[in-house]
């Protein structure tokens, strides 16, 4: 029997967080502003370097977490 929070266990949390990171990156690209830690909101038109750096960090984090999920589910190759 599955408990109610099976999706919060070890491998599935990586998938959930990865999708959340990619979704946040998509929303921030659409809005044209990104929340940068210790710097507040950064706008694409005013500070493109900081904006795109934050988007890259979110995308790489999301892809990395999804890759970790795939690795955990498929198991190490022997």
N, C-alpha and C positions, 0 to 999 in steps of 0.2 A: 504494500500500500504506500502510495506517495504522500508525503506530508504537504502542507499548504505552501511551503516555501522552498520547494525543490529547485527552483530557478535561481535561488541565491546561494546555492552550494558552489563549491570550488570551480569547476570548469565553466559553468553558465554565467557566473558573474563577470568573467572576462568578456564574453560576447555582449552582455548587456551594457557594460561600461564602454566597450568599443563602439557600439552603435550610438550611444549617447554622445561620445566625443565627436564622431563624424556628423551627427545631427546638429550639434552646437556650432561646429565649423561651418556647416551649410547655412544655418540661420545667420551667423555673423557675416558671412560673405554677402548674403542677400540684403542685410540691413546696412552694410557699409561701415559698421563699427564693431570693434572687438574689445572685450574686457581683458586688459593686460594687468597682471599682478604687480602691485606697487606703483602702477602708473595710471590706473583708472581706464576710462573709455578712450580708445584710440580710433580715429576716423581714417578711412581709406584715402580720402582726398587730401588730408592734412599731413599725415605721417604714414606713408605707404610702407616704409621699411618695417616699422613696429607692427603694423597691421598684418602684413603678410607673414612675418615671423611667427606671430601668434597663431595664424591659420595653419601654418606648416606644423607647428608643435601639436595642435589639436589633431590634425590629420594623421601624423605619424604615430601619435599615441593611440588613436582609434584603430589604425591598421595593425599596430603592434599587439594590441589587446585581442583583436580578432584572430591574428596569427597564433597567439598563445592559446586561445580557445581551441583552434583547429589542432594544434599540437597535442593538447591535453586529451582531446576526444579521440584522436586517431591513435594515440599511444606512440611510444618510441619505436622506431623501426629496428628490428633485430635481424 
